[in-house]
């Protein structure tokens, strides 16, 4: 049996998907999680063969959770409702083995999980096409860090403390991002970065 860790923040969706996967003769959902940190803990606490993570989860998104889970090592497949091409680039950099939209039929998802468990990789062809043609991200890793925190609603003082920076330094990173993205506020910059899939 292929033992699956399933992480999805919507209870109904998680329960339905677990039930569908458990119908497969060689797949079983042995651990479930409702957010990114819980998924990381579950991967450490339960013997699993593959992790199936929702991209949009609270506290730690699927890419962040995948980076932590792969240290065990466990192959990771991400599913998403918002298939933004920039997210695919981040996911590939994190070492994920599969990236699929939530519109994927359950039987096809089961086949993808089998393939990935066997050492393969699956990237939805539409996402791959968009990722190849998208505009590269003009922001530095530190600018992305602060915009990610802005997107979560953190104030500048919290950003500075979290990243061990002076508040003025954080403002400089935000100003640089605002200029590069040709927007007016840090919130617009964070929204643009999220829409592009950079954060």
N, C-alpha and C positions, 0 to 999 in steps of 0.2 A: 504493500500500500504506500502511496505517496502522501506523506503527512503535510498538511497545509496550515500555515498561519494566515488567518484572514483578518485584515484590519480595515474597518469602515465605520465612520462616525454615525451613520444613520442606522438605527437599530433594525428597522423593517427591511432595509436593503441588505444589511449584513445577514440577517436571519434567512431571508429568501435565497441569497446566493449560497450560503452554507448548506441549505437544504438541497439545492440543485446540484452542487458539487458532490454531496454525500450520496447522491443517486448513482454516481459513476462507480463501477465495480472496483477500480484501482485507486480512487481518490478518497481521502477523508480529511475533514477539517478538525484538527486536534487542538487548535488554540484560536481564540478570537480576541480582538482588541477594538476599543472604541476611539482611540486617538494614537498619535505618533509615539509618545512616551510609553504607553501601554503595549504597543506593538514591539518596541525595543525590549521591554522587560519580558514579554511573552517569548520572544526568540531566544532569550537567555535562559528562561526557566523551563521551556518545553522542547523536547526533541522534535524538530520539524525539518522537512526536506526542502520546502520552498515557501516563500512569503508572497502573499497576494495583498497589496496595499492600495488603498485609495490615495490618490494624489492630494486631495484637499481635505486634510484632517486638522483638528484644532491642536494647538500647542507645539506641534512639530509636523511639518507636512510629509508627504510620502517620500520625497527625495531625501530629506534630512533623516527620516527613519531608515530608509534604505542604506544610507551611508553607515549608520550604526549597526544595522542588522548584518550587513555583509562582512563584518569583522569576525563573525562566528565560524565559518562562513556559510551563509544561506543565500541561494539565488533569489532574486526579487523580481516580481512582475508588478508593474504599476498599472492601475486602471484610473481613468479620468473622464469626467463629464465635459471638462473644458480643455480640449485638446489644443493648447497653445504651442506652437512650434518651439519657442524658446525654452519651454519646460523640457522638451525632448532632449535638447542639448545638455541641460543641467542633469537630467536623469542619466544620460549616457556617461557624462563625466563622473557621476556617482557610482557607475559600474552596474546599473540595472541590466537584466537580461531580457526583459519584456516590457512593452509599453502598448497598452490597448485602450481604445475608447470604451465607455460603458455601454455603448450600443452593440458590442460584440455578443453574438448569441452564446448561451451557456455551453452548448456542445462544442463550439469553436474554442471558447475559453479553456475548456477541459483539455482539448488537444494541444493548445498552446502551453498549458502547464506541464503536460507530459513532455513536450519537446524541450522546454527549458530545463526540466528536471533531468533530461537525458543529455544536457550539455549544449543545447541549441539556444538560439536567440530569436526573438520575434519583435519586430517594430512595425506597427500599422503603416501601410504604404502611403496613405494620405498624409500622415504626420511626417513621415520621412521626406516626402516631396516638398512639403511646406518648409521644413527645417533647412533643406538645401537651398531654398530660394529666399529665406528671410534675411533682413538686414542684421549684420553682426551687432552685438551689444557694445555700445561705446563707453560703458561705465566700468570703473575699476572695481575690484572685489570689495574694497572698503566702502565705496559709494553704494554698492548693492547691499552690503550689510546694513547700512543706516537706512536705506529705503525700505528694506525688509522690515525693520523695526518700526518705521513710520507706518507702514501698511498694517502692522499689528496694533497701532494706536499708541505706541509708547512716546512719552514726551522727550525732549532733547536731554534733560537731566538724566533720565533713565538710560537713554542711549549712550551717553558719555560714561556713565558708571559701568554699564554692561561691557563696553568695549575698551574700558580703561583709558579713556581719552578725556581731554579737557572739553568742556561744552563748546568753546570757540572752534576747536578742531572739528567737532561734529558738524557745526554750522558751515564750516568750510567745505566739508564733504558734500553736505546737502546743497550748498550753493553751486558747487561744481556739477552735480547731477542735474540741477535745475537748468543751468546754462546749456549743458550738452543736449538735454532733451527739449529745449526751447519751450519750457512751460513757466508758469508764474509762481507756483507754490510747491512746497515739499510734498503736499498731499497729491497734487497733480502729477508730480514726478513719480511718486510711489504707485499711483494708479496706472500710469503709462508703463512703468517697469513690470507691473503685474500683468497687464493686458498683453504685453509682448512675451511674457513667460520668462523674464529674466530673474524674477524673484518668486 
